[in-house]
């Protein structure tokens, strides 16, 4: 069996531009410092490839430049998709759309779900229509929208670039306690990330993430994770923003930020799981996704966003949520990657993956 592995590798101080090998010597000054934070590091890509080796030959396919041609010519039986895409509000849907065009079964949600989930405004509109609790929000697309901001929303607000992930563009400065701060920060985000800004009511309670595996009625939530905001530096805003994920949490000064399983009453845990599954199904997620939730002042869970392309860094010290939850559920890293591959293959083909060959098992 041949398995393609589609990925975007995080450059080391370089920028992908397209054409040729697509790399130039440095990040453009006009781009934010977190421009490539969503892409995966070489260690993660290698770890996923090694886990997939039990099924057969693994074909690495970096999703840049002439990716469609290389995917077609690779003649793979299945595509493990972890590519975040290069640019635009639908970038996460590009690889699965190309796979569908060529008739290649692939891991994960379809292009529509990936595009909906990436655009936080469209996702929240779907949640509202489907009765999934989510914080109140509005979309800021132009300077006129900034000027029209008023006191109708409940402050404080929290602001986010509308189609970014991995806490890109999300930091303490995005907390807007007043109308004036919301207007100023909205203008900064519009200029920096060149996309609409989501303004949503800031909820004061604990924050959780729910890692979900499976499809339909078989979808299940792995052990819940609660963020230990007390592990952040003194005075830090209780959010898992860019600073918390990528600056303060370092190998030589690790933050013990993940509590898994979350130590909460059974009734609350049940409600969080039910809310996460409702969001998963509302967007039509497949195979796996991570759902982020936060409690309001009354202790009720609300969905912040859904990530159908969850991060899977193999180093436990990196505090990657999905592998952490899987570990508590009794799965090793390799077993997680293999389990979701089997789930996706079964969904796509109606068959079970063949037993590993002796050659594959020795990888």
DOVEX-63762 format. One record per residue (C-alpha): x negated, y, z negated. Coordinates in steps of 0.2 Angstrom, whole numbers, padded with zeros to 4 digits, always signed. Layout:
REM residues N
XYZ/...
//
This chain:
REM residues 363
+0000+0000+0000/-0006+0018+0004/-0001+0032-0008/-0004+0050-0003/-0008+0062-0017/-0003+0080-0013/-0011+0093-0024/-0017+0111-0025/-0034+0112-0034/-0038+0127-0044/-0053+0136-0036/-0068+0142-0046/-0068+0160-0043/-0062+0159-0025/-0046+0163-0016/-0036+0152-0004/-0033+0162+0012/-0029+0150+0026/-0038+0146+0041/-0054+0136+0042/-0058+0129+0025/-0047+0142+0018/-0059+0148+0005/-0068+0165+0002/-0081+0170-0011/-0070+0179-0023/-0052+0183-0029/-0045+0199-0021/-0045+0214-0032/-0026+0216-0028/-0022+0199-0036/-0019+0196-0054/-0032+0187-0065/-0020+0172-0067/-0017+0170-0048/-0021+0152-0048/-0017+0146-0065/-0003+0135-0059/-0015+0124-0048/-0023+0109-0055/-0041+0106-0061/-0052+0092-0053/-0051+0082-0069/-0032+0081-0068/-0032+0077-0049/-0045+0063-0052/-0035+0056-0067/-0019+0055-0057/-0028+0047-0043/-0036+0034-0054/-0019+0030-0062/-0011+0027-0045/-0025+0016-0039/-0017+0001-0047/-0004+0001-0032/-0016+0002-0018/-0027+0014-0008/-0025+0032-0014/-0027+0046+0000/-0031+0063-0007/-0022+0077+0002/-0025+0095-0003/-0009+0105+0001/-0018+0119+0011/-0021+0124+0029/-0017+0109+0040/-0009+0098+0027/+0006+0093+0038/-0006+0086+0051/-0016+0077+0038/-0001+0070+0030/+0006+0064+0046/-0011+0056+0051/-0013+0048+0034/+0002+0036+0037/+0005+0034+0019/+0019+0023+0012/+0023+0035-0003/+0018+0053-0008/+0014+0057-0026/+0018+0076-0025/+0010+0087-0038/+0007+0102-0026/+0013+0119-0032/+0012+0127-0015/+0002+0142-0009/+0014+0157-0009/+0032+0163-0008/+0048+0160-0018/+0050+0142-0010/+0032+0137-0011/+0035+0122-0022/+0047+0115-0009/+0035+0115+0005/+0027+0098+0003/+0043+0088+0000/+0051+0097+0015/+0036+0091+0026/+0037+0074+0018/+0056+0073+0022/+0052+0079+0040/+0040+0064+0042/+0052+0052+0033/+0039+0049+0019/+0046+0044+0002/+0040+0055-0011/+0039+0058-0030/+0051+0071-0038/+0065+0083-0034/+0070+0088-0017/+0066+0105-0008/+0083+0113-0014/+0080+0109-0032/+0062+0114-0032/+0066+0131-0024/+0081+0134-0036/+0071+0129-0052/+0056+0140-0047/+0067+0156-0045/+0072+0159-0063/+0087+0170-0058/+0095+0157-0046/+0092+0143-0059/+0100+0153-0073/+0115+0158-0061/+0117+0139-0058/+0116+0136-0077/+0130+0149-0080/+0141+0141-0067/+0139+0124-0074/+0141+0129-0092/+0123+0126-0097/+0119+0138-0111/+0105+0151-0106/+0101+0168-0113/+0109+0183-0105/+0099+0190-0091/+0098+0202-0076/+0087+0203-0061/+0076+0218-0057/+0072+0219-0039/+0069+0237-0035/+0064+0254-0043/+0083+0258-0042/+0086+0242-0053/+0073+0249-0065/+0081+0266-0066/+0098+0258-0068/+0092+0248-0084/+0102+0254-0099/+0107+0249-0116/+0120+0236-0110/+0108+0222-0113/+0105+0216-0130/+0087+0221-0135/+0074+0216-0137/+0072+0209-0119/+0059+0197-0112/+0053+0200-0095/+0046+0188-0082/+0040+0187-0064/+0055+0178-0057/+0046+0164-0047/+0030+0160-0056/+0025+0145-0068/+0012+0140-0081/+0016+0156-0090/+0008+0166-0075/+0013+0184-0078/+0020+0181-0095/+0012+0189-0110/+0015+0198-0126/+0017+0215-0116/+0032+0207-0109/+0042+0209-0125/+0052+0224-0123/+0060+0230-0139/+0067+0246-0131/+0074+0252-0115/+0059+0263-0112/+0047+0249-0114/+0058+0238-0103/+0057+0250-0089/+0038+0253-0090/+0034+0235-0090/+0046+0231-0076/+0037+0243-0065/+0020+0235-0070/+0026+0218-0066/+0035+0223-0049/+0018+0231-0044/+0007+0217-0050/+0016+0201-0044/+0026+0209-0029/+0042+0199-0033/+0058+0202-0043/+0057+0203-0062/+0069+0193-0074/+0075+0202-0089/+0083+0191-0102/+0088+0192-0120/+0074+0187-0132/+0079+0174-0144/+0071+0174-0161/+0072+0155-0165/+0060+0140-0163/+0055+0135-0145/+0055+0117-0139/+0051+0107-0123/+0060+0092-0117/+0050+0080-0106/+0063+0070-0096/+0060+0054-0086/+0073+0045-0074/+0088+0048-0064/+0106+0049-0066/+0113+0040-0082/+0096+0032-0084/+0087+0049-0087/+0080+0050-0104/+0072+0063-0115/+0055+0058-0122/+0051+0063-0140/+0054+0082-0142/+0040+0095-0144/+0042+0110-0155/+0029+0124-0153/+0020+0128-0169/+0019+0147-0168/+0010+0148-0184/-0005+0141-0176/-0007+0156-0165/-0018+0171-0171/-0011+0182-0185/+0002+0194-0178/+0004+0185-0162/+0021+0186-0154/+0029+0168-0156/+0029+0164-0137/+0019+0151-0127/+0013+0165-0115/-0003+0166-0104/-0013+0171-0120/-0008+0156-0130/-0010+0143-0116/-0025+0149-0107/-0035+0161-0118/-0033+0157-0136/-0032+0138-0135/-0050+0133-0130/-0060+0116-0132/-0071+0124-0145/-0057+0133-0154/-0042+0122-0151/-0024+0127-0157/-0013+0114-0165/+0002+0120-0156/+0012+0105-0152/+0023+0096-0165/+0028+0080-0158/+0040+0072-0162/+0049+0089-0167/+0053+0088-0186/+0071+0094-0184/+0088+0087-0191/+0095+0073-0180/+0110+0084-0176/+0100+0098-0169/+0088+0086-0160/+0104+0078-0152/+0110+0095-0146/+0093+0100-0139/+0092+0083-0129/+0110+0085-0122/+0107+0103-0117/+0090+0098-0108/+0099+0084-0099/+0113+0096-0094/+0100+0108-0086/+0091+0093-0078/+0107+0087-0069/+0114+0104-0065/+0099+0108-0054/+0098+0090-0047/+0081+0086-0054/+0074+0069-0050/+0062+0057-0057/+0055+0069-0070/+0055+0087-0076/+0051+0097-0091/+0065+0108-0099/+0060+0123-0110/+0073+0128-0123/+0074+0141-0137/+0085+0143-0152/+0096+0159-0155/+0099+0167-0172/+0112+0154-0176/+0101+0139-0172/+0109+0135-0156/+0098+0129-0141/+0098+0139-0125/+0088+0134-0109/+0074+0145-0103/+0069+0136-0088/+0066+0119-0080/+0050+0114-0072/+0052+0099-0059/+0033+0099-0057/+0027+0096-0075/+0009+0099-0079/+0000+0082-0083/-0018+0087-0089/-0026+0071-0096/-0036+0078-0110/-0026+0078-0126/-0035+0093-0131/-0028+0103-0117/-0010+0101-0126/-0001+0097-0109/+0016+0093-0115/+0022+0079-0104/+0007+0068-0108/+0009+0072-0126/+0027+0067-0127/+0023+0051-0117/+0009+0047-0129/+0021+0048-0144/+0033+0037-0134/+0020+0024-0133/+0014+0027-0115/-0004+0030-0111/-0008+0043-0098/-0010+0030-0084/+0006+0021-0089/+0015+0038-0088/+0009+0041-0070/+0013+0023-0065/+0030+0024-0073/+0036+0039-0064/+0029+0032-0048/+0040+0016-0050/+0055+0027-0055/+0053+0037-0039/+0050+0022-0028/+0065+0013-0034/+0076+0029-0031/+0069+0032-0014/+0069+0014-0007/+0081+0004-0019/+0066-0008-0022/+0053-0011-0035/+0035-0008-0032/+0025-0024-0028/+0015-0031-0041/-0003-0024-0042/-0016-0033-0032/-0032-0039-0041/-0042-0026-0031/-0030-0012-0037/-0029-0018-0054/-0048-0017-0056/-0048+0002-0052/
//
